[in-house]
Structures are given as structure tokens and as C-alpha cells.
Amino acid sequence: MTEQEGVIKYQLNYQQKARLTSADIVQLNSWRQIMLQLGMLGQTPARYDNYGFGNISQRYRDTNQFIISGSQTGGITDMTAADYALVSECRPERNQISAQGLTKPSSEAMTHGQLYQLNDDINFVIHAHCPQIWQHASALGVPQTRADVPYGTVAMADEVARLFSETAVLQQGLFCMAGHEDGVVAFGSTAAEAGQRLITCYAAALSPDISPA
């Protein structure tokens, strides 16, 4: 049975108060629109029992804090600052996240937080849902987390750290979650770098050499 989307599994210390402005989310919204148009983020009755899927985040200034799309906001076409949360602290080893905003952070916030902590050059993360990449990850040479590791958990954060130590994922800027249907994570020093890595891999997945016609 497919695991339900959007379930928050970490311990959340949440303060419901406005922290973000429209200026904080300009790049996030631009690339989120591209992901919506590509069908890699959103909400539709035909996919995942109509739960929202995919999320996007950006490092907040020069800290390990980050802005991330809110939980189950996939169905919103035009996001405002109220639809994002600021994660002020992420402690994967304790399964704890502290956040502020007018919405709770995405269920995948733990994985995003781990990435920002693993490398200071990572400033932007996209968690997309792309069946073409996910189904052909091995043929594409995309690093993968173990199939028995569920999303949004300490185990997933640990698994991401393992990829950084055992694979070339930092250079590729992209990996698949083998245990999370269609889950693909791209990251980069800029929004454009993360997005281009994802789109380039998507194009490769659509090649006749990879995907059946």
C-alpha cells in the first residue's frame, strides 16, 4: 500500500506568528510555479489519493534556518508568505523541528534541514515527484536512499548523510527516495542550479534510451 502523503512525523515546536514577507519568497514562488507546470508538485485527484505532493525550500540568509512551503499547500496555485514557514531549528538526531509562521512546515522539513546542515553551499532544495526519474533512477545513475526508509524521519535524514559520504550526490545535486513513490530531491547553491539539475535529469529520463516509447 502506498504511504500516505503529507503526514508530519517529527516532533514540532511551532509558533503561529507571521515571520516572512513577500520579498522572502520571490525565488521560491518562481520555481514553485515551474514545478507546478511540470506536474512535479501540486495536488490532483488522480495522484496520491488527492493529497498535496512536493515541496520547496530556501536557506534563510546565512544561517541553517530555512523557509519551506507549508504542509499540504500543494493545491494552492499562488502562494503568499502566509503559506510558507520559517524553520528556525532542525535537530535530526532528536527528531525535532522548531518553526514559526502562519502555516506548519512541510512533512519533509527534516530532510531539507539535513541537507542545509550537510553542506554550507546548499541554499535551495526541491522535493519533486517525478515518476520518470524515480522509475529509472538506476539507469540514470541517480543515487537512491534505501527502499525501507520512509520519508520525513530520522532514518531518512541519516540516509541522506550516508549518500553524502558514500556516493557522488553532492556533485550530482540530486537523489531519489526509493521508499517514497516518485520522490526526487534536487538541491543547489542557487534556485536555478537546483531547478536545472532536476529538469536536465527529467529530460534524460524521457530519452528513448531510458524510457520506452
PyMOL commands that set and color helices and strands:
alter all, ss='L'
color gray80, all
select helices_A, chain A and resi 22-38+48-50+81-83+92-94+109-118+131-135+137-140+154-166+169-172+191-205
alter helices_A, ss='H'
color red, helices_A
select strands_A, chain A and resi 11-16+55-59+66-69+84-91+96-101+124-129+144-145+174-177+183-188
alter strands_A, ss='S'
color yellow, strands_A
deselect
rebuild
show_as cartoon
